[in-house]
Amino acid sequence: MKVMKNFEAAFVAAAVLATFASYATANESARIATAPVAAHTVTVDAPMQVVVIKGQRLTAAQKAKLGA
């Protein structure tokens, strides 16, 4: 019984430390995340890039020949 109480205390202590650590590093993460955005510029009216793949489907005879 005493062991379970010790595990509970360790879990609560770890949860409290994790909570405070996340608050302590929250501003640092936001500053780091926004820094690289300024290096990239996006053109508003740029056309969307589209990839078109043209090809014919294999017939049953061609599939059989390939062993598929």
C-alpha positions in Angstrom: 0.0 0.0 0.0 2.9 2.3 0.8 4.4 1.7 -2.6 1.2 2.8 -4.4 1.1 6.0 -2.5 4.7 6.7 -3.4 3.9 6.0 -7.1 1.0 8.4 -6.8 3.1 11.1 -5.3 5.8 10.6 -8.0 3.1 10.9 -10.7 1.6 14.0 -9.3 5.0 15.6 -9.0 5.9 14.7 -12.6 2.6 16.1 -13.8 3.1 19.4 -11.9 6.7 19.7 -13.3 5.5 19.0 -16.8 2.7 21.6 -16.6 5.1 24.3 -15.4 7.7 23.3 -18.0 5.2 23.7 -20.8 4.2 27.2 -19.6 7.9 28.2 -19.2 8.8 27.1 -22.7 5.6 28.3 -24.4 6.9 31.8 -25.4 10.2 30.4 -26.6 8.5 27.9 -29.0 6.3 30.6 -30.5 9.3 32.8 -31.1 11.3 30.0 -32.7 8.3 28.9 -34.8 7.6 32.4 -36.2 11.2 33.3 -37.1 11.6 31.2 -40.3 8.2 32.4 -41.7 9.7 35.8 -42.4 12.3 34.2 -44.7 9.7 32.7 -47.1 7.5 34.9 -49.2 4.4 33.7 -50.9 2.9 35.3 -54.0 -0.8 35.8 -53.5 -1.8 35.5 -57.2 0.6 32.7 -58.1 -1.1 29.9 -60.0 -1.4 26.6 -58.3 1.0 23.9 -59.5 -0.8 21.0 -61.0 0.8 17.7 -62.0 -0.9 15.9 -64.9 0.0 12.2 -65.5 -1.0 10.9 -68.9 -1.0 7.3 -69.7 -3.1 4.4 -70.9 -4.5 1.6 -68.8 -3.1 -1.8 -69.4 -5.4 -4.3 -71.1 -6.0 -7.7 -69.5 -3.6 -9.3 -72.0 -0.8 -6.8 -71.0 -1.4 -7.4 -67.3 -1.2 -11.2 -67.9 2.0 -10.7 -69.8 3.6 -8.8 -66.9 2.5 -11.4 -64.4 0.3 -9.1 -62.4 
